[in-house]
Amino acid sequence: LECLKEHQRDVTIFSGLSHPNGRKMNGHTTADNFLTGAYIKPDGSGQTISLDTFASRSLGKSTRYQSLVLSTDEGIGEVGRRNTVSTTPKGRTIPPLVSTIKIYNHLFDKIPASARETLNRKKSLLDAILEDSQSLKRVLGIRDKKKLDEYMASVRDSEKKAIRAEAWLNTPKPKVDPDSLALDATPIESPQEYLKCMFDLMFLALQTDSTRVITYSIGNMRAGGSTASGFPGAITGEGKGTHHNFAHGNRTGKYDAFLASQLAYFIGRLKDATEGESTLLDNTMVLFGSSNSKTHANRNYPLVLAGGTKLGLRHGQFLKYKETIPLSNLHLTMLHGLGIQTESFADSTGPLSAIF
């Protein structure tokens, strides 16, 4: 709270909101449904579209990248301990970007002259896969057909991204000086600098309107970082131990305070950037939180919502709700603030009138 004091007029702090179906799930598993509200079964089925993907279908139409999915951990992780909370419309986990250098190149590196030729080869390959899948499907059993359909859905997603990339080939990427960023920082060797650089990259992505939707997953309960020694201990200097270990030992205080300071830094950058007659923060919603209020308790989520005052949000308050109120009500409220008129999202029962 001390870290956010200077931004208190720009934030709302929540407690009480929960995913009601989370009580039926494993203590860790509901991190996977933080942005979906889905009831995920032990085998991973039941997952649905995440909030960021839902919003990006409207907000991502006029930007180079429909959305940006980031994490401190490579790959998608395992069921119940995913490395990202972002999913496709069909509920498949979206692989995140982790390397600061790769994220910078993705957003700001010069488009090579060979890009069109490379893209055409990729499109030809995707077309061939789509064509071959039709004949293969005719000889498969029901279970194998389902697996093939899941795979082909990923291929179609890749095809859409290739078509989108082709449309932007003649538009230069924004110029950002790489020397202004700690691009050589890694979560293992320099975790503090790495996190700061990730927040800098997110700010620049929004400022340059490269995308309007971003998620960033800072570790999961299994590992809490890209190193076996654990991300929290590397940051706070309290020795080895995963985020899970720290939670069981009630040792997350310093780590949580550090993350809050990074949030305050990010909010400050958005607040200092003008956009029209207001600031970038006024036109941006920033949701910060965790799926665990304490060890194995997937309810009463600790949350901070910042920004969006020009979008209709009211801040400078602490709101405590009953745990029967779904977190998805907050998601629905955010969607309405972004101009996305939908009657519901996941298990929502209505928007939160106290902030919008």
HUKA-V365665 format. One record per backbone hydrogen bond with DSSP energy under -1.0 kcal/mol. CO is the residue of the C=O (numbers start at 0). NH is the residue of the N-H. E is the energy in kcal/mol with one decimal. If there is no record, write none. Layout:
# HUKA-V365665
CO_NH_E, CO_NH_E
This chain:
# HUKA-V365665
3_6_-1.7, 4_7_-1.6, 6_9_-2.4, 9_306_-2.2, 10_315_-2.5, 11_304_-2.7, 12_318_-2.9, 13_302_-1.5, 14_320_-2.8, 16_300_-2.6, 17_326_-2.1, 18_21_-3.0, 19_22_-1.2, 20_23_-1.4, 21_24_-1.3, 27_30_-1.9, 28_31_-2.0, 30_33_-1.2, 32_36_-2.8, 34_50_-1.9, 40_43_-2.7, 44_40_-2.9, 49_53_-2.5, 50_54_-2.5, 51_55_-2.4, 52_56_-1.1, 54_57_-1.5, 54_58_-2.7, 55_59_-2.1, 67_214_-2.2, 68_96_-2.7, 69_216_-2.0, 75_82_-1.8, 77_80_-2.3, 85_93_-2.4, 87_90_-2.3, 91_87_-2.4, 96_70_-1.8, 98_102_-2.3, 99_103_-2.3, 100_104_-2.7, 101_105_-2.4, 102_106_-2.0, 103_107_-3.6, 111_114_-1.7, 113_117_-2.5, 114_118_-2.5, 115_119_-2.3, 116_120_-1.9, 117_121_-2.0, 118_122_-2.4, 119_123_-2.2, 120_124_-2.2, 121_125_-2.4, 122_126_-2.4, 123_127_-2.1, 124_128_-2.2, 125_129_-2.5, 126_130_-2.2, 127_131_-2.6, 128_132_-1.9, 131_135_-1.9, 132_136_-2.2, 135_138_-1.4, 136_139_-1.0, 140_144_-2.4, 141_145_-1.8, 142_146_-1.8, 143_147_-2.5, 144_148_-2.6, 145_149_-1.9, 146_150_-2.1, 147_151_-3.0, 148_152_-1.8, 149_153_-1.2, 150_154_-1.7, 151_155_-2.5, 152_156_-1.9, 153_157_-2.1, 154_158_-2.2, 155_159_-2.2, 156_160_-2.0, 157_161_-2.2, 158_162_-2.2, 159_163_-2.2, 160_164_-2.7, 161_165_-2.1, 162_166_-1.5, 165_168_-1.2, 167_170_-1.7, 176_179_-1.5, 177_180_-1.7, 180_182_-1.7, 181_184_-1.6, 185_189_-2.1, 189_193_-2.4, 190_194_-2.5, 191_195_-2.0, 192_196_-2.3, 193_197_-2.2, 194_198_-2.2, 195_199_-2.1, 196_200_-2.6, 197_201_-2.1, 198_202_-2.3, 199_203_-2.4, 200_204_-2.3, 201_205_-1.8, 202_206_-2.9, 203_207_-2.3, 204_209_-2.1, 204_210_-1.2, 205_208_-1.1, 209_64_-2.5, 212_67_-1.9, 214_69_-2.7, 216_71_-1.6, 216_218_-1.4, 219_223_-1.0, 226_229_-1.7, 228_240_-2.2, 229_233_-1.4, 230_234_-1.7, 231_235_-2.7, 232_236_-1.8, 241_245_-2.4, 242_246_-2.2, 243_247_-2.1, 244_248_-1.6, 245_250_-3.1, 246_249_-1.3, 251_255_-3.3, 252_256_-2.3, 253_257_-2.0, 254_258_-2.4, 255_259_-2.3, 256_260_-1.9, 257_261_-1.7, 258_262_-2.1, 259_263_-2.4, 260_264_-1.9, 261_265_-2.3, 262_266_-2.8, 263_267_-2.4, 264_268_-2.0, 265_269_-2.1, 266_270_-2.4, 267_271_-1.7, 269_280_-1.4, 272_279_-3.0, 274_277_-1.7, 277_274_-2.7, 280_283_-1.5, 280_307_-2.5, 281_309_-1.8, 285_305_-2.6, 287_303_-2.7, 293_296_-2.6, 296_292_-2.3, 296_298_-1.2, 301_289_-1.1, 302_13_-2.4, 303_287_-2.9, 304_11_-2.6, 305_285_-2.4, 307_310_-1.1, 307_312_-2.1, 316_12_-2.2, 318_14_-1.8, 321_324_-2.1, 324_17_-1.8, 325_328_-1.8, 326_329_-1.3, 326_330_-1.5, 327_331_-2.7, 328_332_-2.0, 329_333_-2.3, 330_334_-2.2, 331_335_-2.2, 332_336_-2.1, 333_337_-1.6, 334_339_-2.7, 335_338_-1.6, 339_341_-1.1, 344_347_-1.9, 351_354_-1.2, 354_313_-2.0
